């Protein structure tokens, strides 16, 4: 099992940047693939970025590709989401999530563990 706690959300103007962090606890963190989801008002929760357990592969939704970067530091049990060139449509609650390394981290339905979420608001 793994427990996840997000931080780094806040209010930023369009074009600005934020970095989200997700601190994980668990003896086998390095064998979990990790992802970031977001849920905007009136919309479904969608996977926006994922990273494999080895950090050798990553996935991005088309809406964030080229602007967001997911990374992980297994020694610190932490996964990050660097968000640049933020747009008002990026406004959402962002959730950190984990799935076992044998699962497909590109599919939102594969994720088993969730953090509580952190609010990101981008003003126009």
N, C-alpha and C positions, 0 to 999 in steps of 0.2 A: 504494500500500500504506500501511497505518497500523499502528503498534504501540501497544498499550494496556497500562497499568499501573494496577491498582486500589490504593486505600489507604483507611483509615478504619474498617475492621471492628474488632470487639472484642466484649466481654462486657458486657451491659446487662440490668438488671432489666425485667420487664414494665412497660409504661407509659413507659419511657424513650425517648430519641432518639439517633440516630447520623446522621452525614453521611458518605456514601461519595464518594470522588473517583476519577476516572479520567483520568489524564494520557495524552494521545495525541501521537504524533509522526507527522508527515506533512505534506507541502506543501499538500495539498488537504483538510485536516480539515473545513473548513466545508462541503464538498460530500458529507459522509457523514451519514446519519441514525445515531443512536446509541440503544442500549438497555441495560437492565440485566436480567439473568437471575438466577435462583437455583435451586439444587439442594439439596434436603433429603435426609437419609439415606433410602434406599429409594424415592426418587421421581425422576421425570424432571426434566430441566432445563427450566424454564418462563420465558417472557418476562413480567416483572412491570411494566416501564415502558419506553416508547420516546419519542423526540423527533425531529421532522423536522430536516432539515439547516438549514432557515431558522429553527428554533425557534418557528414559528408554530402548530404542532400537536403534540399529545402523546397518548399512550395509556397506560392503566393497566389492569392486571388487576383484576377485581372484588375480589379478596382484599385489595388494597392501596389501592384508590381512597378518597380522602379522608384517607389517612394518609401516603402517600408523595408526594413531588414531585420530578420530574426537571427538570433545567435544564442549560444549557450556556453556556460562555463561549468563543466561537470565538477571541477575541483571545489567550486563554490556552491554547487547545487542550485544554480540560478539560470534562468532563461530570460532573454531581453527582447524587446521589440522597439527598435529605433524607428520613429515616425517622422518623416520630413515632408515638407511641402503640403502641410495639412490643409484639408478642404472642409467646408461646413458639413458635407455629407459623410465625413469620418466621425461625426459626433455619435457616440454610442457608449454603452457600458462594455468594457473590454474584459474578457475572461481568459485566464491561463488554464490550460488543460493538458492532461497526460494520457498516453496510451502505451500499452506494452510494445516492446520493440518488434515483435513479430507481426504487428498490425500495420495497416496502411495509414500512415499519418496524413495522407492527402484527403482522406475521407472523414468528414466531421462525425459521422455515425460511429467511428471506431474509438472515440475518446471516452475514457472511463472515469477520470478524476478531474475535479473542477475546483478552481478558486472561487472567492466570493465576488470578484469583479471590481473594477476601478473605473470611475467616470471620466471620459474624455469629451470635452466640449470645445468645438471650434467655431468661433464667431466670424461672421462675414464682414 
